[in-house]
Amino acid sequence: MSTTTTTINTVQRSSYSAKGLDFESHPAEIVQGGKVSNNINVQDLRNAIPAYCFKPTLAKSFFYLFRDLILVSGLMTAAFKFIPLIENPLLRYSTWGLYGWVQGLAMTGIWVIGHESGHSNFSTSNLLNDIVGWTLHSALLTPYFSWKSSHRRHHIYANNLAKDHNYVPPQREEYANSLLFDVNRLEELTEDSPIVTFLRIVLQQVIGFPWYLLTNITASQGSLHKPHSKKILGNSHFLPHSTIFRPEEGHLIVLSDLGIGLMAAGLYLAATKIGFELMALLYLQPYMWVNHWIVAITYLHHTHPNLPKFEPEAWTFLKGATATVDREFGFIGKHMFHNIIEFHVIHHLFSRIPQYYAEEATKKIIPLLGDAYHSDKHRKFLPSLWESFTRCQWVEPDDASKQPKDRAMWYKAGPSPPVEAMMTKKNSYMSDLIKE
């Protein structure tokens, strides 16, 4: 079986090129690649995977896209024509609720294909990738190029406490200060009551993704290109001069905003024709389910009691990329969410592998990764979400006596910190301004 022989360049360079963020290079060419398990490096993993797994096939990519588009349009057409004809109010609104859930699953599949395009694995053409990604994400009110930029940095610096964009947890002192509690007595704290935990989960799942886009709320200070801003939307994905972006990315941020503006205008015009209540039922409720699934999927990939985080001194690309977990979501995960839940480790190691090759590639690297591969495929979705939310609130070193370069950071249980409305200076003491 043929394998790819492309060599990973060991020379580190800036994650930005003269034209903006470098989307072409493998992260191990930009930052320290490192080794895991028995001195396995990125090149060893790449060599174990068949070369064709790195090459998207237009026929397969368009098959999944058209299949999802047919499903979404078919569900919406059927709901528009037939659900209003149901005379019994309870049955009618129950059917609307069922439609919203199923359509949310289908629309999440559309979002995932846009995500694939952002990683340049829909096709070998960057132009086609961006056209597809911009169109699909704009249709789901996601700023495509803005998200693509910050998400690229997440993939470069995954689980780096100083530079990651997603779900960066507080450390002991910061966590204690947020609760106004003695830093030396954290172990005395108990978890929140079930009702408080439930309400916090609902809050995260309902508005988590839009709020992240508005405020960059889960990111660390080092994820920013400029100093942290206290202005409204100053750290958002919507302003060309946001702290997230370089000036040369400004036109792409405007293009992302234009896509959302066009979609919002289209929704408004359609609502004036069919009624705002019907538009809310047809589009808004499945859109809210999409937000829920994006947050849930991302949160559960990166938040688990057995997953480490790393201080910058200890972090390498491979340590960060393998500190994520593959989970299981059955038929929905495989056929509607395009394997994004089941094969996330390989996605962080080689994000340009299309989803339809992810399973094969994963099987090739598991023997090499050994204990560095994380999988939790035996538990259901809701228990996993509850566990992560109650047992993963803050992190501390496995051995505080060790130097930062020789240790990992592990999740600890506790009550949820106060709700944050804006991005805070999380881990700011270790997050020097990135000068790239």
FIPALO-843049 format. One record per atom (N, C-alpha, C): residue in three letters; x, y, z. Coordinates in steps of 0.001 Angstrom, whole numbers, plus 500000, padded with zeros to 6 digits. Example, Ala and Ser with C-alpha at 12.3 -4.5 7.8 and 13.67 -1.06 7.14 Angstrom:
2
ALA513190494310507800;ALA512300495500507800;ALA513200496700507800;SER512850497750507080;SER513670498940507140;SER512900500030507870;
***
This chain:
436
MET500855498804500000;MET500000500000500000;MET500883501235500000;SER500607502160499133;SER501477503327499030;SER501273504257500201;THR502340504905500609;THR502260505895501669;THR502903507177501192;THR502487508270501802;THR503043509551501414;THR504473509685501916;THR505299510313501138;THR506700510468501515;THR507079511927501701;THR506075512809501728;THR506362514218501932;THR507009514418503292;THR508087515155503343;THR508825515350504587;THR508362516613505293;ILE508164516498506604;ILE507829517660507410;ILE509087518490507626;ASN509041519726507248;ASN510164520625507440;ASN510305520944508921;THR511467520714509482;THR511669520927510910;THR511992522369511249;VAL512170523212510242;VAL512458524620510502;VAL511168525342510849;GLN511114525935512036;GLN509918526635512450;GLN509884528015511806;ARG508692528475511480;ARG508567529808510925;ARG507257530407511404;SER507060531648511084;SER505863532349511526;SER504611531693510963;SER503534531727511748;SER502258531204511256;SER501581532198510327;TYR502199533339510102;TYR501687534324509157;TYR502652534473507990;SER502110534567506801;SER502909534894505629;SER502733536373505341;ALA503320536828504254;ALA503198538241503904;ALA501751538619503602;LYS500946537636503228;LYS499553537905502867;LYS498582537582503994;GLY499092537166505142;GLY498208536847506247;GLY498544535501506840;LEU497556534860507439;LEU497780533602508115;LEU498171532508507129;ASP499154531693507506;ASP499642530600506660;ASP498701529408506797;PHE497923529138505749;PHE496981528025505768;PHE497535526786505075;GLU498683526906504443;GLU499193525819503629;GLU500101524865504402;SER500951525389505261;SER501942524570505944;SER501308523720507039;HIS501889522545507270;HIS501475521759508425;HIS501944522485509683;PRO501153522458510762;PRO501564523160511988;PRO502960522803512473;ALA503400521558512246;ALA504729521152512691;ALA505840521855511915;GLU505489522524510815;GLU506455523345510091;GLU506509524761510653;ILE505545525085511502;ILE505422526446512028;ILE505866526519513483;VAL505510525489514263;VAL505865525433515679;VAL506622524135515937;GLN507082523961517150;GLN507817522751517498;GLN506922521524517385;GLY507309520564516545;GLY506480519387516314;GLY506457518449517494;GLY507626518159518045;GLY507709517291519209;GLY507560515822518876;LYS507548515014519933;LYS507392513572519802;LYS506469513055520901;VAL505813511922520628;VAL504955511275521615;VAL505259509783521617;SER504708509105522594;SER504850507651522696;SER506320507257522601;ASN506668506325521760;ASN508052505858521629;ASN508816506686520592;ASN508963507984520906;ASN509682508899520021;ASN509069508982518619;ILE507743508922518565;ILE507027509048517293;ILE506862510530516961;ASN507223510915515748;ASN507033512304515338;ASN505972512401514247;VAL505733513616513787;VAL504679513848512798;VAL504960513088511514;GLN506209513061511104;GLN506544512376509865;GLN506272510878509955;ASP506549510274511108;ASP506258508853511301;ASP504766508581511131;LEU503947509454511688;LEU502496509295511567;LEU502051509481510125;ARG502598510486509479;ARG502239510737508074;ARG502600509543507194;ASN503752508961507429;ASN504201507844506606;ASN503335506608506783;ALA502634506492507896;ALA501792505323508157;ALA500451505403507442;ILE500116506576506926;ILE498803506803506313;ILE498926506745504795;PRO498050505996504119;PRO498093505957502643;PRO498031507355502040;ALA498792507560500985;ALA498905508885500379;ALA497557509423499908;TYR496674508537499420;TYR495400509018498873;TYR494496509609499951;CYS494765509291501228;CYS493955509842502307;CYS494121511353502438;PHE495203511888501896;PHE495457513319501969;PHE494902514074500763;LYS494262513351499840;LYS493803513969498602;LYS492282513920498509;PRO491622515063498640;PRO490161515071498514;PRO489717514698497108;THR488582514034497043;THR487995513617495774;THR486724514419495534;LEU486676515146494425;LEU485519516005494159;LEU484219515221494138;ALA484236514039493557;ALA483010513250493458;ALA482465512933494844;LYS483342512520495750;LYS482891512197497107;LYS482469513456497860;SER483248514514497745;SER482921515748498459;SER481574516308498016;PHE481346516344496709;PHE480074516871496216;PHE478918515911496508;PHE479190514622496579;PHE478133513679496941;PHE477577514016498318;TYR478467514190499288;TYR478002514505500642;TYR477345515873500702;LEU477867516829499954;LEU477270518162499945;LEU475874518133499358;PHE475717517533498179;PHE474398517503497541;PHE473414516659498344;ARG473886515579498931;ARG473010514766499777;ARG472452515588500921;ASP473328516359501586;ASP472879517171502712;ASP471965518300502264;LEU472281518921501133;LEU471436520001500630;LEU470053519492500258;ILE469983518308499663;ILE468682517711499327;ILE467895517408500583;LEU468579516885501606;LEU467897516570502863;LEU467360517831503521;VAL468180518877503606;VAL467753520121504246;VAL466591520756503486;SER466717520858502174;SER465648521482501385;SER464380520641501403;GLY464534519317501395;GLY463357518448501450;GLY462617518575502769;LEU463365518597503873;LEU462731518751505187;LEU462030520098505302;MET462680521148504822;MET462093522482504929;MET460839522602504060;THR460884522042502874;THR459722522096501988;THR458547521318502575;ALA458828520121503080;ALA457764519306503674;ALA457162519996504887;ALA458025520590505724;ALA457520521275506916;ALA456664522478506534;PHE457116523232505550;PHE456387524423505116;PHE455011524070504562;LYS454937522962503839;LYS453681522609503178;LYS452702521878504089;PHE453207520995504944;PHE452309520059505616;PHE452090520306507111;ILE453107520790507823;ILE452917520943509274;ILE451828521963509610;PRO451747523107508908;PRO450666524057509223;PRO449261523477509016;LEU449139522389508263;LEU447828521787508011;LEU447344520917509164;ILE448243520615510115;ILE447845519794511265;ILE446949520626512169;GLU445722520170512395;GLU444736520983513118;GLU444965520993514621;ASN445344519858515193;ASN445539519799516638;ASN446782520605517037;PRO446627521645517871;PRO447781522503518213;PRO448928521743518877;LEU448606520839519802;LEU449643520089520494;LEU450428519226519517;LEU449716518543518632;LEU450374517703517646;LEU451162518548516652;ARG450594519699516273;ARG451270520560515296;ARG452597521075515851;TYR452579521584517076;TYR453824522132517623;TYR454798521034518042;SER454285519881518365;SER455181518749518622;SER455908518355517337;THR455177518398516227;THR455790518089514934;THR456816519154514554;TRP456494520410514852;TRP457472521468514609;TRP458745521230515435;GLY458574520806516681;GLY459733520536517513;GLY460583519404516965;LEU459915518346516478;LEU460639517225515878;LEU461360517676514614;TYR460673518488513807;TYR461312519025512603;TYR462566519812512961;GLY462464520676513973;GLY463595521504514359;GLY464806520676514746;TRP464578519595515497;TRP465681518740515918;TRP466324518028514725;VAL465499517403513873;VAL466032516669512724;VAL466711517622511737;GLN466065518761511473;GLN466663519727510552;GLN467965520292511129;GLY468014520435512447;GLY469248520885513087;GLY470388519918512850;LEU470094518632512873;LEU471123517628512580;LEU471619517773511138;ALA470664517918510209;ALA471030518032508795;ALA471814519315508524;MET471398520405509135;MET472092521678508940;MET473475521664509589;THR473623520921510679;THR474951520773511277;THR475881520055510309;GLY475354519077509586;GLY476152518427508552;GLY476628519415507504;ILE475758520351507125;ILE476142521407506183;ILE477263522254506777;TRP477118522598508053;TRP478154523407508720;TRP479485522664508732;VAL479454521362508977;VAL480681520565509022;VAL481370520563507656;ILE480598520502506578;ILE481206520559505247;ILE481858521920505017;GLY481241522993505520;GLY481878524300505468;GLY483170524313506264;HIS483152523650507399;HIS484350523488508235;HIS485431522738507476;GLU485042521674506773;GLU485993520928505941;GLU486617521846504889;SER485787522678504287;SER486283523599503266;SER487298524560503857;GLY487062524999505087;GLY487994525901505754;GLY489351525273505991;HIS489388523948506031;HIS490649523227506179;HIS491226522796504827;SER490625523248503741;SER491089522942502383;SER491047521452502071;ASN490084520745502649;ASN489988519322502314;ASN488674518960501627;PHE487954519972501121;PHE486801519688500277;PHE487274519374498861;SER488285520122498408;SER488853519915497079;SER490318520318497103;THR491003520143495985;THR492394520565495876;THR492510522020495451;SER491389522663495175;SER491369524065494764;SER491027524948495962;ASN491926525837496337;ASN491650526745497445;ASN490483527676497120;LEU490379528066495872;LEU489280528942495469;LEU487947528237495644;LEU487845527001495169;LEU486598526256495320;LEU486296525999496799;ASN487315525668497572;ASN487115525468499007;ASN486494526702499650;ASP487041527869499318;ASP486546529095499942;ASP485162529481499429;ILE484876529215498179;ILE483528529500497659;ILE482496528633498372;VAL482782527341498472;VAL481861526424499154;VAL481749526778500628;GLY482888526979501283;GLY482869527275502711;GLY482165528577503021;TRP482462529638502245;TRP481819530932502475;TRP480309530846502260;THR479897530148501234;THR478462530021500945;THR477739529253502054;LEU478281528108502454;LEU477618527281503463;LEU477610527953504827;HIS478733528504505234;HIS478781529131506554;HIS477984530424506604;SER477980531177505519;SER477142532382505484;SER475674532011505629;ALA475273530908504991;ALA473884530454505089;ALA473515530069506511;LEU474525529765507333;LEU474288529401508732;LEU474796530488509678;LEU474917531719509140;LEU475262532912509925;LEU476581532763510671;THR477532532094510034;THR478882531956510571;THR479847532744509690;PRO480664533622510260;PRO481617534405509454;PRO482769533530508981;TYR482694533065507760;TYR483573531997507278;TYR485061532329507396;PHE485521533402506788;PHE486957533695506788;PHE487436534082508187;SER486595534751508950;SER486961535121510318;SER487151533878511165;TRP486180532987511087;TRP486283531735511847;TRP487437530894511331;LYS487643530856510025;LYS488733530077509443;LYS490073530527510014;SER490249531824510189;SER491499532358510710;SER491730531932512150;SER490749532159513026;SER490937531800514438;SER490994530285514618;HIS490241529561513798;HIS490238528105513917;HIS491578527524513464;ARG492194528145512490;ARG493530527713512069;ARG494518527843513232;ARG494448528947513954;ARG495337529139515092;ARG495027528140516206;HIS493761527793516369;HIS493413526740517337;HIS494105525442516961;HIS494125525114515682;HIS494756523868515254;HIS496278523925515411;ILE496864525085515248;ILE498304525200515433;ILE498673525073516905;TYR497882525700517783;TYR498231525799519200;TYR497262525054520118;ALA496666523986519654;ALA495671523262520447;ALA496239522865521809;ASN495481523174522866;ASN495785522791524251;ASN497040523454524805;ASN497461524540524169;ASN498499525402524704;ASN497797526463525560;LEU498031526459526856;LEU497293527347527754;LEU497539528822527467;ALA498605529129526778;ALA498920530526526501;ALA498383531011525168;LYS498090530102524214;LYS497797530555522862;LYS496560529932522214;ASP495926528971522842;ASP494785528303522213;ASP493573529229522169;HIS492681528954521237;HIS491452529733521070;HIS490238529084521738;ASN490269527801521997;ASN489054527095522406;ASN489165526480523799;TYR488197526818524654;TYR488024526186525960;TYR489320526141526766;VAL489937527295526906;VAL491137527404527731;VAL490699527533529196;PRO491030526570530051;PRO490558526606531438;PRO491428527511532310;PRO490862528021533407;PRO491672528796534351;PRO492558527880535181;GLN493618528458535763;GLN494447527722536694;GLN494029528059538124;ARG494662527424539104;ARG494205527464540498;ARG493920528882540992;GLU494891529760540898;GLU494728531099541468;GLU493631531885540770;GLU493619531826539457;GLU492584532541538699;GLU491203531996539011;TYR491086530673539101;TYR489801530043539417;TYR489335530442540809;ALA490240530400541793;ALA489881530775543160;ALA489457532233543241;ASN490170533101542548;ASN489814534520542555;ASN488439534758541953;SER488087533992540915;SER486775534178540288;SER485644533801541236;LEU485934532891542159;LEU484929532451543138;LEU485036533199544453;LEU486017534114544553;LEU486279534851545795;LEU486530533886546940;PHE487384532894546675;PHE487634531821547635;PHE489131531692547864;ASP489488531208549063;ASP490888531013549424;ASP491529530009548471;VAL492629530431547821;VAL493280529593546833;VAL493794528287547429;ASN494065528268548730;ASN494599527072549379;ASN493522526116549868;ARG492262526471549659;ARG491154525642550170;ARG490218525172549061;LEU490687525184547823;LEU489815524828546706;LEU489260523419546825;GLU490050522510547408;GLU489603521119547518;GLU488388520978548428;GLU488090522006549225;GLU486923521952550113;GLU485623522251549369;LEU485742522844548185;LEU484542523201547436;LEU483856521957546873;THR482550521991546837;THR481778520914546226;THR481229521393544887;GLU480740520450544109;GLU480166520805542819;GLU478864521574543003;ASP478458522245541927;ASP477170522936541944;ASP476034521935542134;SER474897522427542579;SER473706521583542653;SER473317521175541242;PRO472624520048541084;PRO472244519593539738;PRO471480520637538931;ILE470603521404539584;ILE469810522383538840;ILE470698523513538324;VAL471692523931539131;VAL472614524976538674;VAL473458524461537519;THR473950523238537645;THR474735522647536560;THR473912522566535286;PHE472662522126535418;PHE471780522014534259;PHE471586523371533583;LEU471328524410534378;LEU471093525736533807;LEU472348526287533140;ARG473522526007533726;ARG474765526476533114;ARG475036525752531792;ILE474717524472531751;ILE474872523726530504;ILE473948524287529432;VAL472690524540529789;VAL471733525096528831;VAL472232526440528303;LEU472734527289529205;LEU473244528597528788;LEU474384528434527793;GLN475313527545528099;GLN476441527319527198;GLN475981526793525851;GLN475046525848525876;GLN474629525207524638;GLN473771526108523756;VAL473042527032524356;VAL472138527878523576;VAL472865529056522941;ILE473729529739523714;ILE474342530962523189;ILE475864530863523104;GLY476426529687523383;GLY477875529556523450;GLY478591529943522171;PHE478130529426521028;PHE478848529694519780;PHE478688531140519320;PRO477467531700519283;PRO477360533113518902;PRO478166534021519834;TRP478179533685521127;TRP478894534537522075;TRP480409534425521878;TYR480871533244521509;TYR482291533076521177;TYR482657533937519974;LEU481810533928518952;LEU482083534739517770;LEU482081536230518108;LEU481236536628519034;LEU481127538034519410;LEU482256538493520321;THR482774537596521180;THR483692538031522234;THR484998537253522311;ASN485119536119521573;ASN486302535257521676;ASN486467534755523111;ILE485353534444523752;ILE485299534297525196;ILE486095533115525740;THR486273532046524982;THR486951530869525527;THR488448530868525260;ALA488966531941524658;ALA490357531965524218;ALA491298532502525291;SER492579532212525113;SER493623532760525963;SER494166534038525350;GLN494874534816526169;GLN495399536099525702;GLN496366535952524538;GLY497160534902524573;GLY498148534723523517;GLY497558534377522175;SER496248534131522128;SER495593533857520848;SER495371535129520050;LEU495518536272520716;LEU495262537555520072;LEU496509538065519368;HIS496288538744518259;HIS497410539356517552;HIS497773540704518166;LYS496792541363518771;LYS496993542676519379;LYS496642542601520862;PRO496966543633521634;PRO496601543619523054;PRO495098543485523244;HIS494706542808524307;HIS493302542596524649;HIS492544543922524652;SER491358543913524046;SER490549545124523965;SER489378545059524945;LYS489090546188525566;LYS487936546288526460;LYS486715546871525743;LYS486867547175524466;LYS485763547745523708;LYS484779546661523279;ILE483533547052523102;ILE482519546119522606;ILE482934545637521209;LEU482945544344521025;LEU483331543688519769;LEU484818543862519444;GLY485587544412520375;GLY487000544621520108;GLY487778543332519928;ASN487280542228520524;ASN487923540921520387;ASN487058539954519576;SER486176540500518757;SER485185539674518076;SER485679539176516728;HIS484854538331516111;HIS485132537809514777;HIS484510538680513676;PHE483967539841514044;PHE483201540610513077;PHE483837541929512653;LEU484812542422513396;LEU485431543694513046;LEU486781543463512374;PRO487028544114511245;PRO488321543934510563;PRO489506544316511434;HIS489311545269512363;HIS490404545698513224;HIS490347544999514591;SER489628543908514698;SER489584543141515939;SER490985542688516339;THR491165542472517631;THR492472542027518136;THR492854540648517617;ILE491896539904517067;ILE492165538551516575;ILE492959538576515274;PHE492780539630514473;PHE493249539589513088;PHE494384540566512809;ARG495149540226511781;ARG496154541129511236;ARG495491542089510243;PRO496084543256510029;PRO495479544219509083;PRO495261543637507695;GLU496185542769507239;GLU496048542224505880;GLU494900541235505739;GLU494275540860506844;GLU493097539988506788;GLU491798540776506732;GLY491888542091506825;GLY490696542921506958;GLY489660542713505872;HIS490101542610504620;HIS489137542462503524;HIS488380541139503626;LEU489028540109504179;LEU488358538817504340;LEU487307538875505448;ILE487580539655506481;ILE486606539817507562;ILE485374540557507030;VAL485610541561506212;VAL484495542290505595;VAL483677541353504710;LEU484356540500503957;LEU483659539548503097;LEU482833538564503928;SER483352538162505076;SER482594537286505975;SER481341537987506476;ASP481492539248506871;ASP480340540027507349;ASP479319540226506234;LEU479810540421505017;LEU478904540589503877;LEU478064539335503677;GLY478688538165503797;GLY477940536921503650;GLY476823536798504668;ILE477123537134505917;ILE476098537077506964;ILE475024538127506708;GLY475435539315506267;GLY474457540365505981;GLY473500539980504868;LEU474035539367503824;LEU473176538926502725;LEU472190537861503187;MET472652536924504000;MET471767535877504499;MET470698536460505417;ALA471108537374506300;ALA470142537996507210;ALA469085538771506424;ALA469515539474505375;ALA468562540213504547;ALA467608539260503839;GLY468142538147503342;GLY467295537156502690;GLY466266536564503645;LEU466698536287504866;LEU465761535755505868;LEU464680536776506195;TYR465064538031506306;TYR464082539078506617;TYR463060539214505496;LEU463534539245504258;LEU462608539373503134;LEU461670538174503046;ALA462220536982503294;ALA461367535783503271;ALA460336535841504385;ALA460751536354505559;ALA459823536437506690;ALA458680537405506411;THR458955538475505652;THR457879539407505314;THR456867538769504369;LYS457285537723503669;LYS456379537039502742;LYS455579535930503424;ILE456251535130504288;ILE455578533961504861;ILE455208534147506326;GLY455693535224506928;GLY455404535470508334;GLY456619535152509201;PHE456839535978510224;PHE458017535830511063;PHE457931534582511951;GLU456727534218512368;GLU456591533016513185;GLU456971531776512377;LEU456492531703511152;LEU456813530552510319;LEU458307530516509994;MET458903531673509757;MET460345531711509486;MET461138531249510703;ALA460682531643511886;ALA461363531214513106;ALA461300529696513263;LEU460157529130512945;LEU459998527681513064;LEU460809526936511997;LEU460834527499510784;LEU461532526834509686;LEU463049526942509797;TYR463549528122510209;TYR464993528360510182;TYR465598528560511566;LEU464977529389512399;LEU465608529776513651;LEU465782528609514613;GLN464738527778514764;GLN464892526696515743;GLN465922525649515308;PRO465980525234514038;PRO467088524341513663;PRO468448525032513737;TYR468476526345513488;TYR469725527096513619;TYR470225527047515064;MET469318527136516025;MET469707527037517430;MET470244525649517752;TRP469686524628517123;TRP470224523273517307;TRP471628523170516722;VAL471873523837515596;VAL473219523845515028;VAL474212524445516021;ASN473840525584516623;ASN474705526200517630;ASN474983525225518773;HIS473940524525519206;HIS474099523545520282;HIS475105522472519906;TRP474979521931518719;TRP475856520827518327;TRP477290521290518125;ILE477488522481517575;ILE478843522994517405;ILE479538523113518754;VAL478829523690519729;VAL479409523851521068;VAL479653522497521720;ALA478659521620521666;ALA478780520311522325;ALA479929519503521740;ILE480015519466520425;ILE481056518677519768;ILE482442519206520133;THR482620520514520008;THR483928521106520296;THR484291520958521767;TYR483341521224522637;TYR483575521138524081;TYR483984519733524489;LEU483277518731523999;LEU483564517354524397;LEU484834516809523759;HIS485255517374522655;HIS486529516955522064;HIS487709517376522921;HIS487578518523523587;HIS488728519129524258;HIS488596519180525770;THR487517518645526306;THR487287518712527745;THR486953517325528267;HIS487893516739528981;HIS487745515380529503;HIS488703515229530682;PRO488300514555531756;PRO489188514421532924;PRO490535513786532604;ASN490608513012531532;ASN491858512328531208;ASN492688513026530137;LEU492294514246529777;LEU493037515001528770;LEU493887516074529434;PRO495179516137529121;PRO496030517182529698;PRO495968518484528918;LYS496354519555529586;LYS496676520829528946;LYS498154521095529235;PHE498719522059528526;PHE500155522275528664;PHE500496523753528746;GLU501443524052529621;GLU502042525373529648;GLU502968525504528432;PRO503262526727528005;PRO504049526897526776;PRO505401526209526818;GLU506015526138528008;GLU507334525527528113;GLU507303524031527819;ALA506173523382528101;ALA506059521934527914;ALA505380521564526611;TRP504684522526526022;TRP503820522231524880;TRP504624521989523607;THR504168521031522821;THR504587520856521432;THR503328520603520616;PHE503454520700519313;PHE502279520451518471;PHE501690519071518729;LEU502521518038518777;LEU502011516679518948;LEU501362516475520313;LYS501935517050521354;LYS501297516939522665;LYS499906517557522633;GLY499796518726522022;GLY498509519406521966;GLY497505518710521070;ALA497953518264519898;ALA497045517631518940;ALA496500516303519460;THR497296515579520233;THR496836514283520756;THR496089514426522077;ALA496037515628522638;ALA495288515850523874;ALA493841516201523557;THR493258515441522665;THR491846515537522319;THR491322514111522242;VAL490015513947522217;VAL489455512612522390;VAL488451512279521293;ASP488524511057520797;ASP487517510538519870;ASP486345509989520676;ARG485143510373520299;ARG483933509886520969;ARG483056509165519946;GLU481891508748520360;GLU481001507972519496;GLU479604508579519521;PHE479007508750518334;PHE477641509269518271;PHE476781508478517292;GLY477173507236517050;GLY476327506319516305;GLY476022506771514883;PHE474798506469514453;PHE474370506762513079;PHE474481508252512770;ILE474050509086513725;ILE474069510535513490;ILE475498511020513290;GLY476407510553514126;GLY477792510990514001;GLY478423510594512686;LYS478153509384512246;LYS478781508879511032;LYS478137509440509771;HIS476817509470509736;HIS476132509774508487;HIS475610511205508377;MET475455511893509504;MET474938513261509448;MET475988514291509851;PHE476876513921510788;PHE477914514847511236;PHE479269514565510586;HIS479291513647509623;HIS480489513410508806;HIS481727513052509629;ASN481545512199510625;ASN482672511639511389;ASN483424512660512236;ILE482869513842512427;ILE483596514862513164;ILE483744514509514640;ILE482835513702515168;ILE482896513297516567;ILE483793512086516746;GLU483666511129515853;GLU484325509841516021;GLU485826509875515743;PHE486286510792514896;PHE487688510777514472;PHE488271512184514523;HIS488349512720515729;HIS488828514084515894;HIS490334514151516113;VAL490916513103516672;VAL492363513103516900;VAL493101513221515569;ILE492721512422514595;ILE493371512479513288;ILE493141513842512641;HIS491994514449512905;HIS491700515761512354;HIS492660516805512904;HIS493044516680514171;HIS494004517632514731;HIS495423517341514265;LEU495722516094514022;LEU497062515758513549;LEU497248516156512084;PHE496237515872511267;PHE496308516181509829;PHE494940516698509390;SER494740517981509533;SER493410518555509296;SER493023518581507827;ARG493963518277506921;ARG493631518294505498;ARG493194516927504985;ILE493054515953505874;ILE492492514658505473;ILE490969514785505431;PRO490323514512504310;PRO488856514601504237;PRO488186513631505202;GLN486973513981505600;GLN486269513175506599;GLN486031511747506136;TYR485910511518504838;TYR485615510165504369;TYR486841509253504395;TYR488013509804504730;TYR489205508970504938;TYR489655508959506397;ALA488909509638507256;ALA489347509808508645;ALA489426508483509398;GLU488460507610509176;GLU488473506338509898;GLU489681505495509494;GLU489943505403508212;GLU491077504611507743;GLU492394505171508267;ALA492530506487508218;ALA493762507114508698;ALA493940506902510196;THR492839506970510938;THR492910506766512395;THR493416505370512726;LYS492903504379512033;LYS493330503001512296;LYS494817502807512035;LYS495368503584511127;LYS496789503448510793;LYS497694504040511870;ILE497218505082512559;ILE498101505764513510;ILE497932505297514947;ILE496829504628515275;ILE496603504194516659;ILE497752503337517188;PRO498260502353516434;PRO499371501554516971;PRO500618502381517261;LEU500846503425516483;LEU502013504266516701;LEU501834505187517903;LEU500630505696518082;LEU500393506624519182;LEU500388505943520539;GLY499924504701520597;GLY499890503996521871;GLY499040504735522896;ASP499602505000524082;ASP498867505666525154;ASP498580507132524853;ALA499218507681523837;ALA498970509082523478;ALA497648509247522735;TYR497031508141522315;TYR495727508199521650;TYR494622508105522691;HIS493660509023522622;HIS492563509075523592;HIS491232508779522899;SER490495507866523490;SER489188507487522950;SER488225507208524103;ASP486994507659523968;ASP485954507401524967;ASP484653507149524202;LYS484513505943523684;LYS483409505621522781;LYS482351504721523402;HIS482379504569524704;HIS481439503646525342;HIS480338504348526123;ARG480456505668526293;ARG479447506378527070;ARG478578507250526179;LYS477383507508526644;LYS476418508292525888;LYS476728509776525984;PHE476049510538525127;PHE476307511969525000;PHE476040512735526295;LEU474848512605526857;LEU474483513408528019;LEU475346513121529245;PRO475615511842529598;PRO476534511595530717;PRO477926512172530482;SER478389512139529248;SER479706512695528943;SER479711514207529124;LEU478643514859528677;LEU478550516308528826;LEU478507516690530300;TRP477746515942531087;TRP477624516218532525;TRP478978516019533215;GLU479672514957532869;GLU480974514691533480;GLU481956515817533182;SER482037516219531933;SER482983517263531559;SER482652518579532244;PHE481368518853532403;PHE480958520130532989;PHE481180520162534499;THR481167519018535154;THR481324518998536607;THR482751518683537053;ARG483480517917536261;ARG484810517482536671;ARG485945518236535978;CYS485601519171535107;CYS486640519876534341;CYS486430521385534439;GLN486721521964535590;GLN486507523388535798;GLN487797524198535808;TRP488904523603536248;TRP490171524316536300;TRP491299523299536192;VAL492521523772536029;VAL493645522854535862;VAL494778523227536805;GLU495567522220537150;GLU496791522443537915;GLU497805521368537541;PRO499089521568537865;PRO500125520617537445;PRO499965519259538131;ASP500403518220537435;ASP500426516899538052;ASP501471516840539160;ASP502520517637539045;ASP503549517723540077;ASP504058519154540104;ALA503586519932541079;ALA503927521354541130;ALA505408521593541391;SER506122520584541892;SER507547520746542180;SER508396520706540912;LYS507831520201539823;LYS508568520119538566;LYS508573521469537857;GLN509553521654536993;GLN509597522833536151;GLN508470522763535119;PRO507945523916534666;PRO506855523900533677;PRO507127523044532452;LYS508375522985532009;LYS508695522214530808;LYS508582520712531020;ASP508524520284532277;ASP508522518850532581;ASP507182518343533110;ARG506128519140533008;ARG504868518728533616;ARG503685518982532684;ALA502584518368533029;ALA501311518588532332;ALA500309519156533326;MET499246519732532804;MET498186520312533631;MET496938519445533476;TRP496260519196534603;TRP495119518284534584;TRP493878518936535178;TYR492730518543534647;TYR491458519103535093;TYR491132518697536521;LYS490457519629537231;LYS489956519393538573;LYS488479519767538628;ALA487763519121539543;ALA486331519375539701;ALA486099520602540565;GLY484877521096540525;GLY484500522236541349;GLY483264522910540801;PRO482759523927541500;PRO481587524665541003;PRO481966525515539802;SER480985525848538987;SER481232526685537821;SER481600528093538257;PRO482593528706537632;PRO482909530107537936;PRO481791531011537445;PRO481763532255537895;PRO480711533172537445;PRO480675533287535928;VAL479507533530535398;VAL479341533683533948;VAL480134534894533470;GLU480895534722532390;GLU481651535810531794;GLU480888536360530601;ALA480732537673530572;ALA480049538300529442;ALA481027538704528352;MET482283538934528738;MET483292539369527780;MET484546538526527952;MET485440538580526965;MET486709537888527067;MET487526538483528206;THR488048537616529102;THR488861538074530210;THR490329537798529903;LYS491199538328530761;LYS492637538128530557;LYS493056536780531127;LYS492517535719530529;LYS492770534358530976;LYS494227533981530735;ASN494870533474531819;ASN496268533056531737;ASN497160534172531198;SER496804535426531524;SER497533536551530945;SER498973536622531412;TYR499253536079532594;TYR500610536151533110;TYR501579535304532275;MET501058534334531497;MET501940533522530673;MET501783533835529188;SER500936534812528885;SER500580535051527476;SER501227536335526966;ASP502479536262526628;ASP503150537424526051;ASP502547537727524682;LEU502556538993524312;LEU502017539378523024;LEU502763538673521902;ILE502023538032521022;ILE502624537301519902;ILE503113538300518856;LYS504343538207518532;LYS504918539103517514;LYS505346538255516333;GLU504390537994515464;GLU504643537128514315;GLU504505537928513032;
***
